[in-house]
Each structure stands twice: as C-alpha cells, then as structure tokens.
Amino acid sequence: QKQPPPASGKELRVHVLDVGQGDSILIISPEGKTVLVDAGDEKNGKRVVEALRLAGVQQLDYFIATHTHPDHIGGAPEVFGNFKVGTVLHNDYPPPEAIAKDEAATAAAKGGDKKQGNKRAAPPPRNAGRQTKALELPTVKAYNGFKSAVEQAGTKFEKAEPEQKIDLGGGALLTVL
C-alpha cells in the first residue's frame, strides 16, 4: 500500500468560518502569514473578528475580496476596524449598480438637459430640488462600506491578476486563477 509523502515542515492551516449565507476563509501559512478570503455579510463581521482572535491572528497580511457581493465583503469593515491589514487583493470590478449610480451622477453634474449625441438626457425628476434619502442597494452599500474601510485603514489595494502568485512562506503559494 502506497504511503503519503512525509510532511514537508510546519502545517498550513485553513479555517472555513461559519458565516451563514456567504464566505470567509482564514489561511495561516507555515511561516505565520495570514490571509482572509472574504468576510461574510455585515451581520457576521463580529463573528469573523472573534474567529480570527480565537485563531491567534494579530494582523492580516492579505485580505482577498473575491467579488463585491454583500455576503462576501459586508463584514470587511468590522475586520478592518479590528485588525491591521497589509494588502487588499481584489478583482477591481465594482457592482454594476454602483457603476450605473456613478454614471447617473456624472450625467447630472454635466447638466442633464444638454444634448448628448443624437439623444437628449432625461429631464431631472420632479422632486430634484427636494432633499430625499436615496435608496442604496445592498450591493452598493456593501461595496461603499468596504472601500471606505480600506481607505480609512490606509491599506494598499492591489488588483488581482490571473496567474498572480503570492509566496506565503514555508512552501505555501497562493495563486490567483
């Protein structure tokens, strides 16, 4: 019977955190580098922080945001408020709702009634002069909270690129697919 190869050294630890509907995975390399992949949704941010503390994490070398859905980045502000994070690795794609909102704001700032090509922009809504609370979709709220938390922490953003490799030490290599 074939035996597995002998251990190469210290262990790589991977903790899949229970955040309900969402994802959050903590990786601790053999050399002690820490990576958090996603942070669950907003209501589970404290749970993620508690799990990191129980695992002995004092800081995160990397936070990886797989994508901008609330159940993946909603808990990130809580994490960034409790831990120093070295680098944020993300796909650099804001949610489509945020892009549409930004484009609408840009068009309004340029004067919504000016001719644009062969089309006229829609006139401003009837209540444009009144103060109203804008409806913020959950994806946009989570994305804005994530961006704000990263900026307030002064953490470096790095765009994830296919085949990008991050050496975590001790033979552990993280590869972006």
Secondary structure, DSSP 8 states (H G I E B T S, - for coil): --------SS--EEEE---SSS--EEEE-TT--EEEE----GGGHHHHHHHHHHTT-SEEEEEEE----HHHHTTHHHHHHHSEEEEEEE-----HHHHHHHHHHHHHHTTTTSEETTEE-----TTTTS-------HHHHHHHHHHHHHHHHT-EEEE--TT-EEEEETTEEEE--
